[in-house]
Amino acid sequence: MGFKCGIVGLPNVGKSTLFNALTNSSKAQAENFPFCTIDPNIGVVPVPDERLDKLSEISKSKKKINTTISFVDIAGLVKGASKGEGLGNKFLSHIREVDAIIHMIRCFDSSDIQNVNSSVDPIRDLEIIETEMMLADIESLQKRLDKKNKKNIDGNLLKILESAFEKLNSGIDLSSLSSDYDDKIINQTGLLSIKPKIYVCNVDEESVKSGNNYTIDFVKKFGTDNSIIISADIENQINQLKKEEKKNYMNMINLNETGLNKLINKGYNILNLETFFTSGPEETRAWTIKKNCTAPNAAGQIHTDFEKGFIRAETISYKDFIKNNGWLNSKNNGDMRLEGKDYLVKDGDILNFRFNT
């Protein structure tokens, strides 16, 4: 399934620079003036996974296919965007289409890069963006819950929309809705304020390892669970280098992990995702699924016919597949299991589905 993250923030906080670095492209304009991004840029990035490399080698696969993550570079929002200020509602609508929101926040001083505000204040900047998304949600809910529109809304969806409207008007965070309603219904709301969030503190080169006063204040307020520190400029530099040069440069600046890996790990955590594999002579492939996904649902990621006609799944854990050097030895040594419809797929499982069409 992969997943899609929208990069949002005020103008000139480094969104397009980060997008170019993450996607290793120059597709997104990165200029020193507000609103240089008008239409959203989309980049699809393979998710690095060493397990995929090892499985492909053991199976002597002709092809190796990573699962993917999509990044959407959405134009800078400003105060009043929900009422059409700046480039307004057009960009708020782009955010509705993503699975998670990456809040890009300026945590650096620079006289060379314009700032739409007179000072650097990450907490204030985040509050501006979240307020605009909240106001856009309230306006959307008002229209949807109007008498003539309300009667066309399904009962369960109507309940969550009414609950969300009440909470937003009372200034209550919508995160509590995820414990009260199923994810599928929540996704149908299209509400911006309910989407999972990753906070990216964009810092200068000197602050990339341990942060600075801006990041310290920000993390104090919003915690570390969804916050990461990245230097968009450094990420851009890293992605211009060849593999060995990249490794040497990261060692030189004491950087253990790329921004891409940090974002992927955070994204998988906040969206409750994991990976299973298929592996054979033709191809080895990684697939992204929700945690606690049943075997038939996982089969449906490959093809709907696999889910409809599911019989059972031949299953080997990643550890056993490596230990036995592939399918045949895993089967002969009793490490391959036949799992049925109720089996919950584990991260790293290698699966072969049996099905009727």
N, C-alpha and C positions, 0 to 999 in steps of 0.2 A: 504493500500500500504506500510506503514512503510517507513523508509528512511535509507540510508546507508552513514555513515561518515567514511572517511579514516583518520587515525591519522598519520601525517607525520612530519618529522623534522630531524635534524642532529642526528648522533648516540649519545647515552647516555644523552638524554635530558629528559628521563622519559616516553617515549611513551608506552613501555610495562608495566611499573608500573601502569600507568593510565588505560591502557586497562584491566589489571587484576582487578583493583579496580572497573571500570565501569561494567564489566561483572561478578564480584564477583567470579573469577576463577583464576586458576594458569596456564591457557592454554598457555599464552604467556611467554616465557622465559624472565627473567629480570636479566641479568648478567652485571657485570661491565667490559664489553669490547665491542668494536664496532662490528656491524653486527651480533649480536647474533640472530636477527630475520631474517630468510632467506625467507621462504614462509610466506605469510601474514596469520595472525591469524584472524578469524572472530568470533565475539560473538554477539548473538541476545539477546537483553535485553527488557523486558516488560516495557512500558512507565507507570510510576506511575500516577494514576488519581483518586482522591477521588470521583469524580462524578460517576465513574464506580462502586465503592463500594456501594454507596448509591442507585443507580439504581438497582443493583443486589439484594440488601436487600429488596427493595420495591416490585420487581417482583418475589421474592423468587426463583431466578434462580438456576438451578442445577449446571450450569457452569458460570464462569466469565472469559472472555478472553480479556486481554489487547492488544492494538495495540503495535507494536514493533519498536525498532530502532536497526540497526546493526552497530557495530563498527569493523573496519578493521585496525589491527595493521600492518602498512607497514614498512619495514626495513628502517634503517637510510640512508638518502641520503647525499652525500658529493659534494663539488665543483668538477665539471667535470662529474657528473653522466650522463648527457645527452650524453656524449661521451664515456660512459662505465666505468668511474672511480668508485671505490668502488665496489658495486654490480650492478651499472649502470641501463640501460634501462629496465631491468626486472621489477624493482620496479616502475618505472614511468608508465609502462603499467597497474600495479595494481590500480594506482590512477585514471585512466580513467574510472573505473567501478563504482566509488562512486558518490553520489548525492552532497555531500559537503565535504570540506577538513578541518580537524582540524589541524592547524599548532601548534605543540607542541614546545614551546620555552623555553630554559633554562634561568631562572631568579634567579638563586641562586649560591652562591660560595660554593665550596666543594673541599677539597684536597683529599677526599676519592673516589670521582667519577670522572673518566677520562673525559677530555674535548678534543674534536678533534681539537679545536683551543686553542691558548695560553691564551686567556682571555674570560671573559663572556661579550657578546655583543648581546643582543636579536635582535636589529635592523639589525645588520650585518648578523646574522644567518638566519633571515627571508629572507633577500635579496638574500642570497646564494640559498636557496630552491626555491624561486620564479624565480630567474634567470635560474636555471636548468630546471624548468617546462616550462618557456618561450622558451628556446633554443630547448627543445624537441618538442614543438608545431611548432616552425619555421621549424624544420627539417621534421616533419610530413606533414606540409602544402606544403612544397616544393615538396615532392613526390606526394601528392594528386593533386596538381595543374600543374604537368608536363603534357605536351601536350597529351600524349597517355592516361593518366588517367583522365584528365579534362573532356573529352567528355562523360564520363560515369556518371558524377555527375548531379543530378537534379538541375534545374535552381535556385530555392530559396536557396538551400544548397550551390550552387556554389557562389552565391552572398555573403553569410555570410563568407565563407571560404576566398574569395578574400579580403573582408573587414578586416577580422581578420589578414590576412597575412600582409596587408598594415599597420595596426595599430601596430602590434608587431615589424615590421621592423623600425617603427618610434618611438618605445619606448612608445606607447600610451596604457594605460590600456584598457582591453577588456570589462570592466563593462558596457560601454555605449551601447554595442551590445544588451543588454537585453531590452532596450527601443525601439530598432529599429526592432527587430525580435521576432517571437513567440518562447516560451519556447521549444516547441517540436522540432523546427528546430535547436535551439541552442544546445539541448541535443544530436542531431545527429552528431554534429561536433566532439565530443570526445576530445575537447581541454581542457587541464589542467588549463590554465590561466583564463578560463572563469567560472570555478566552484565557487560557493559560498564558502566563507572562514570564519572560526571561529578561532580566535587567542587565544590560551591557554597559559597564562604566568605561568609556573610551578615554584612555590616558595618554600622556606623552611617553617617550621612550624611557625616561628616567624612572617612571612610576610603574612600569609594566610588571615588575616582580612583586613589589610589596604595596603598591597603591600610594595614595597621597591623602592630604587632609580632606579633599572632596569625597574620595571613596570611603574613607573612615566614617565620615558623617552619614553618608548614604547607607552603608551596610549596617550601621547602628540602628537606623530607622527601619530598613526593609529586610535585614537579615542576610544570611549567606546562601540559603537554600536555592533561591532563584537568581542570585546575583553573581556575575563574573566580571573580572577585570581583563580588558583587552586593549592593546594599542592597534588601532586600525592601520596606522602607517607601518608599524612593524610587520603586521600580518601581510600587508601588500608587498613589503620587501622580501619576506620569507617565500612567498609564492612566485617570485621572479627567479628563484634560485633552483638549481638542479638538486637532486636528492641528497647527494653527499655534502654539497655546499650548504644546503638547508640545515642538515644535521649539525655541521660545524658552527654555523652562525647561531643556532639555538643554544648550543653548548657555551658559546662565547658570551652570550647575554644571560646565561643561566635560566633559560626558558625550557621547562620540561614538556610542555604540551602546547600544541597550536590552538589558536582561537576556534578553528573549525571543530576540533575534537572536543573542546570545552562546550561549545554550543550543542553539538550532537548529544553528548552525555546528558546535559541539562534537559534538552528536548525530549529524549527518551524517558527521562525520569518524570518530568511534569506531565507527559502525555501517557504514561504507563505503557510504554512500548517495549518489545523485545524482538529477538531475531531467531528464525529457524532456517534451516538449510535443506536444499536438495543437492545431491551430488552423484555424478556418474561420469562415464566416458565422454558423453556429449557436452555436458556443462555442469558446472557447480555454481549455485546461485543462492544469494541471501534474500530472505523475505521478511518484511516488517509486519508484525501483528501486535494486537493489544495483549497485555498480560492476562493470564487466565482464559486465553482463547481455546475453544475446543478444537479437536482434530478436524472435524468437518469444516468449521469456519476457516481454519488455516488452509485446508485444501481449496476452499473457495477463493483464496487470494491468488491461486494459480489459475483456476478456471472454474466458473460456476457449475459446470458439469461434474467436476470432481466433488463438489459439496453435495449436489443433488443425489448423485449415485454412490456416495461414500459407503464403503464396506468396512475397511480397517486401514490402519496406518502402520507400516513397518517402521519401527522407531529405534534409533541408536543415539545415546548421548554423545556429545562432542568428545568427552574424555575417553569413552570406550572406542569410538571410531578411530581416534588417534592411536590409542593403545594397541588396537588390533590391526591397524594399517588398512582399514577399509571395510567394505560391506561383507565380503566373503568370510573373513576370519571372525568378524563380529558375530555373524550368524553361527558359524561352526563352534565358537566358544560360548554360545548361549547369551551373548550380550545384545542380541537384537530381540526386541519385544513386538508383539502384535497388540496394538491398542485400538479400542473401539470408539464409539461416538462420544462417550463421556470424558475421554482423556483430555486433560488440560496440558497443552503444549508447553514445554520448558524452554527457556532461553538456551540456544545452542543445539537443540535437537536436530538430528538429521532424519528426514522423513521421506518415505516412499509410499504414496497413496494407492490403495486398491479401490476400484470403483466400477460401477455398472453405468453404461450410458443408455 
